[in-house]
Amino acid sequence: MAVLQALAERPDQWRYGYDLCTELDIQAGSMYPILMRLADRGLLETSWEAGRVPGRPARHLYRLTGAGRAYASTAAAAAPTTSPAPAPIPAPRRSRLEGV
């Protein structure tokens, strides 16, 4: 969801996967499979960067499709607005030998 939300903030802008990794603090080994699944489901469109820098390989760019924008807005509306309260920490169990 964090990836969709980040892309939805600027839906018309092409984004690099590396930039999304640093923005969201997600490792590349997790980010790129997420981006591939979103693209396979038609929620992202992909492109190769137009201007290549000599000595560096071309990079993929990503942005939401119309379906991706609709899905991101529906998912954001359905998401809870507050975090659930954390579960209380159980009290330590007392030993039967305590207080003897």
C-alpha positions as CSV (number, residue, x, y, z in Angstrom):
1,M,0.0,0.0,0.0
2,A,2.9,2.4,0.8
3,V,4.1,2.0,-2.8
4,L,0.7,2.8,-4.3
5,Q,0.3,5.8,-2.0
6,A,3.7,7.2,-2.9
7,L,2.9,6.8,-6.6
8,A,-0.5,8.3,-6.1
9,E,0.9,11.5,-4.6
10,R,2.2,12.4,-8.1
11,P,0.2,10.1,-10.4
12,D,1.4,11.8,-13.7
13,Q,5.1,11.7,-12.8
14,W,7.4,8.9,-13.9
15,R,9.3,7.5,-10.9
16,Y,12.5,5.4,-10.6
17,G,12.3,2.3,-8.5
18,Y,15.5,3.4,-6.6
19,D,13.8,6.7,-5.7
20,L,10.8,4.8,-4.3
21,C,13.2,2.5,-2.3
22,T,14.9,5.5,-0.6
23,E,11.6,7.4,0.0
24,L,9.8,4.5,1.5
25,D,12.9,2.8,3.1
26,I,12.2,-0.5,1.3
27,Q,15.0,-2.7,0.1
28,A,15.3,-3.2,-3.7
29,G,14.8,-6.9,-3.2
30,S,11.3,-6.2,-2.0
31,M,10.5,-3.1,-4.1
32,Y,11.1,-4.5,-7.6
33,P,8.9,-7.6,-7.1
34,I,6.1,-5.3,-5.8
35,L,6.5,-3.0,-8.9
36,M,6.5,-6.0,-11.2
37,R,3.3,-7.4,-9.7
38,L,1.6,-4.0,-9.9
39,A,2.6,-3.8,-13.6
40,D,1.5,-7.3,-14.3
41,R,-2.0,-6.5,-12.8
42,G,-2.3,-3.4,-15.0
43,L,-1.9,-0.9,-12.2
44,L,1.5,0.5,-13.3
45,E,2.9,1.4,-16.7
46,T,6.6,1.0,-17.2
47,S,9.0,2.7,-19.6
48,W,12.8,2.9,-20.1
49,E,14.3,6.3,-19.4
50,A,14.7,8.4,-22.6
51,G,18.1,10.1,-22.0
52,R,20.8,7.6,-21.3
53,V,23.9,8.6,-19.3
54,P,27.1,7.2,-20.7
55,G,28.5,4.4,-18.6
56,R,25.3,3.7,-16.8
57,P,22.6,1.2,-17.9
58,A,19.2,2.5,-18.8
59,R,16.7,2.5,-15.9
60,H,13.0,1.6,-15.7
61,L,10.4,4.3,-14.9
62,Y,7.0,3.6,-13.3
63,R,3.8,5.5,-12.9
64,L,0.2,4.6,-12.2
65,T,-2.3,3.7,-14.9
66,G,-5.9,4.9,-14.8
67,A,-6.8,1.7,-13.2
68,G,-3.9,2.1,-10.7
69,R,-5.1,5.5,-9.7
70,A,-8.7,4.3,-9.2
71,Y,-7.4,1.3,-7.2
72,A,-5.1,3.5,-5.0
73,S,-7.9,6.0,-4.2
74,T,-10.3,3.2,-3.4
75,A,-7.7,1.5,-1.2
76,A,-6.9,4.7,0.6
77,A,-10.5,5.4,1.3
78,A,-10.9,1.9,2.7
79,A,-7.8,2.1,4.9
80,P,-8.3,2.9,8.6
81,T,-7.5,6.5,9.4
82,T,-5.8,5.6,12.7
83,S,-3.5,2.8,13.7
84,P,-5.1,0.1,15.9
85,A,-4.0,0.4,19.5
86,P,-1.1,-2.0,20.3
87,A,-2.0,-5.0,22.3
88,P,-1.3,-4.6,26.0
89,I,1.9,-6.0,27.3
90,P,1.1,-8.9,29.6
91,A,2.4,-8.6,33.2
92,P,5.2,-11.0,34.0
93,R,4.1,-14.2,35.6
94,R,5.0,-14.6,39.2
95,S,6.8,-17.6,40.3
96,R,5.2,-19.8,43.0
97,L,8.4,-19.5,44.9
98,E,8.3,-15.7,45.1
99,G,7.5,-14.3,48.5
100,V,8.5,-17.5,50.3
